[in-house]
Amino acid sequence: MNWFAEVLDDLIAQNERIGSDTIAELRRVRDRLSKDGGMLPRHEATAMLETRLSDAETLDQAAAIFGDIPVEFGFDEATLIILNEGGRYLSRRVISTLPDEWWTDYQTLRLFDNDPLIGGIVAREHELYLDELLPTDVTAPRPYSKAALARGIGINGVIFKIAYPSGLVAAVILNTCRTPEFARTQYRKYRDDLQALAFATCDALVYFSQVGISTMAKLEAEEIHFLRLIAISEDPAKALAMDCRYGSAKTLQMQIVRKLGVKSIFQAVLIAARRGLLDAAIFHADDVIGTRPRIAGWDVLETLRSLGDAQEEENLPEEPA
């Protein structure tokens, strides 16, 4: 059954020479093979990671388990982006193994203007099927590839989407520093395992991060304008302090947060952006859940060391005047 699925993958990859109707039918057959149990997980880590995700007790635990996925399947980094939350909204919509420094560069260097990955995903956000190689360092924009190289991030790999009947759609980006051929081979080999783990991660996200109301209340023009300024601002704090036509900025924030049933004005920005009410939005580092929890022990050691140094200084004999 697995070899037949690989034949279908080869045919689907030739979509320029095969009619769109035929491609759609081949994809339906391919999906049916997976859903009907014809293809069993072929990686020994799949069942273990699924069990760990289902047993996770916090969002950070689920994120840390997601961080093990690229390691187990031969990739270097992985990012999961919630594109459309369906009937309910998630408080955070990005999980990534990429380092904090990358997301800082992403904002300060305005890499979102030249992001070939997220840009390509957003451009095709209405397509439920997405299964492509990432651009190589030859085709990626120079500022993007230069920043990635400086952080040791590979820009070869694959992108794929998963979708729920409820309307939730997510995209997964798997990065590697190795060749596109390696990425293609790994993804072809473990495609169903990776998709199953992406669904398990989304299940955990929905369980731990559900906020908001089931339907979005209508926003007034003043409220949309306010959210737009925050979304495109490189200094959100300054935008939040601006004067408003009707009352104070703080009053307007509370009004929007209450109307959308979210926890913060930044969640409101994400929701409004996904509903097509904003022209642009910036991924801020605070919106990304890191998958490598910080080791608090290092901070404790630094504190003890500084206290010890201070104690030694107190015990030193005073120099004669």
N, C-alpha and C positions, 0 to 999 in steps of 0.2 A: 504493500500500500504506500510505503514511504517513497519508493522509487517512482511510482505513478504521480505522486504529488510533485516530485522534482521535475518530471516531464512537463506537468502543467505550469510550473514556475518558469521553465524555459520558454514555453509558448507565450505566456503572459508578458514576458520580457520583450517579445518581438511585437509589441503593440503598434508599432508604426506600419507593419506590413499586414496586420490582421485587422479586420473590421471591428468597430467598437462594440457591436452587438455580440460578436463571437467572444471578444475579450470579457465582456460582462458575464456571459454564460460560463466561461472557463473559471472565472473567479467564484461564481456561485458553486460550481462543482468542488473547487478547491476548499472553500469554506465548509461545505457540507462534509467533506472528508474529515476535517478537524472536529466539527461539532458532533458528528455521529460516532466518535470514538474510534475511527479507523486508524488514526495516527496517535500512538502513545508517546508520552514524553521520552526523549532519547538521551537526556542528560540526567545523571544521578542526583544532581543538586536541585532539580526542579521541585520534586516532592518535599524535600527538606526546607527549601525557601518558602514554599507555599504554606507549610505547616507553621513556620516561624512567623509569617505575616499574619496568619489567622490567630496566632496566640499572642501577638503583640498587644501590650497594655497601654501604650502611649503613642502619640504621633511621632515623637523622636525615635522610638524603637522601630516603628515601621519604616521611617526614612533611613535609618542605619541599615536595616535589612535590604532595602532597595539598593543601598550602596554596595552590597556584596554581589549584585547581579552582574555588573560588567566584569568583575574579577573572575567569577565562575565561568563566564562564557567567552573569555578571551578578548574583551574590549578594555579600554582604559578608563573611560568615563561614561556616565549615563545621566540623562535629564528627562524627567516626565513633566509635561505641561498640560494642565487641564484647559482645554480650548472652549468647551461649552458645558456648563454644569447641568443642563437640563432643567428639571423642575425645582431644584434646590441649589444653593450656592455654597461653595467651599471657602473657608476663611483664607486659605492660601492655595495657590494653584501651581506652584513650581516646586519640584523636588529635584535636587541636582547634586552629583558628586563633584562638580567643578568647584575649585577652591574659591574662598571668599574674595581673594585678590582679583579673580577673573570678573566677578560680578561688580566689583568696584571699578575695574577698567571699563566694563560694559557701560557703566553710567557716565564716568568722568570723560572717557574718550569717545563717547557717543557711538559706540559700536553698533547700537541698535539701528543706526541709519544705514549700515552696510551689512547687516546680519543676513547671510544667504540662507541660513537654516530656518530661523523663526520667521524671516520674511517670506520664505517659500511656503512654510506651513500656513501662515495667515492668508497668503494669496489664494490658497486652495482649501480654506477652512470649511467650505460647504461640501467638500468631497469626503465621504466617509472612508474611501479606500485610498491609502497613501503608503507606498512601499518603495523607497528609492535609496540609491547611494547618495551620500553627502558629496558636495563639491570637493575636489582635491585642492591642494595648495596652489595649483596652477590657475584654477578658475575662480577661487575665492577672492574677494576684494583685498587689496594689499593691506589696508589698515587692520582689517579683521585677522588675516593670516599672520601679520607681523605680531599683533598682540597675543594671538594663540601660541605662536612659536616662543615668545618671551616667557610665557607661563607653562611651557611644556605640554600644551594641549594639542592633541591630534585632531585634524579637521577632515580626516577620512572616516568613513563609517556608514551608518544607515539611519533612515528615519522610517517609522511606521506608525500607523494610527490604530486605535481600538475604539469601539463605539458600543454603547448600551442602548437597549430599546427605550429607556427613560429619556434619552437625549444627551447623556453625558458622553463627550468625545474627548479623547486624550491623544497626544502625540508623544512618542518616545524617540529620543536622539541617543544613539550609541556612537561614541567617538573612539578612534584608534589612531595611534601614531604609525601604524603599519599600512600596507598598501590597500588600495581599493579592492583588489582581488581577494586579499585575506578577509576583508570585511564582508564581501559578498559570500564567500565560502562559509564563514562562521554563521552568518544570518540565515542562509539557505539551510544549513545543517540543523539550526536550533530555532527556527522561526516560530514553531508552535509553542515551544517551551517559553520563549521570550514573551510572546503574546499572552500566554496564560499567567505569567508572573506580573505583567503589566496590569492585567485585570485584577489580580490579587492585591496589588499595590493600591489601585484605585478604590477597591472595596474598603481597604483600611483607611484611606483618605476620607472617604465619604463617612465612614463610621466615626472617626475621631474629629472631623473638621466641619460637620454640618452646622451652618448658621443661616440666619435669614428667614424669609417667609417664602411660601410656595409660589407666589406670583409677585411680580414687580409692580409697585404703584407707579403711576404716571408722574414724571418729573416736570417741573415748570422750566421755562426758558432760563430764568435766573439761576436755577439749581444746576442745570446742564452746563451753563457758562462757567459756573464756579468749579464744577468737577473737571471741566476741560482745562482750566488754568492750572489746577493742581496736577493733572495728568502730564502736561507738557513742561512743567516747571522743573528746573534743575535744583531749585531751592523750595521744596514744598512748604516749609515753615513760613517763608515770606509770603507765599501765595495764600496761606491760611490766615494771614494777618491783614489781608487787604480789606478795604472798605466795600461794603455792599449797599446796593440801592435800597434794599428792604431790611433794616435791622443790622446787627453786627454779624461778622463772619462766624463767630462761635454759635450764634443762634441758628444761622443757616446750616452749619455743620450738623447740629443736633437735629434739625428738621429733616435733613436728607438721611441721616443714619436711622432715625426713627421710621421714616417712610419706607426705607428699603429693608428694615429689620436686620441690619448688620451691626458689627461691633466697632467699626472705625470708619473714618472718612475714606481711608485708603482701600478698604474692601468695597466701598461704594463706587470708587473710581474703576476698580476691576470689573464690577458688575455692569456698570454703565458702558464700559468699553466693549464688553462681550455682547451687549445688546445693540451695538452699533450707534450709540449716542455720542461717542467722542471720535474726533478725527485721529488722535494718536495717543498712545500711552507708553510710558517708559517702565522697563523692568527695574525696580529698585532692589538693592541687595536685601533689604528687610523683607521682601516678598518671597524670598527663596529659602526653603527649608534645607539646611545643610545636612549631609548624610554622615558626616564624620563629627560626632559630638566632641566638644572641647573637653580636654582633660583638666578638671578643676584642681587636681593634685599639684600641677605645676604652680598654680597661683598660691596654693598653701605653702609650698616649699619656698617660694619667693618671699612670702610674708614672714615665715619663720626665720629665713636668712637675714632679712632686714631687721627683725626684732633682735636677733642674736648680735648683729653688728652694733646696734644701738646699746645693747647691754654691755658689750665689751668696752665701748667708749665710756660708759658711765663708771666702769670698774678701773679704768686707767688711772694711775696716780697723777695728781695734779703737779704740773711743772712749777718749780720754785719761781717766785716773782723776781 
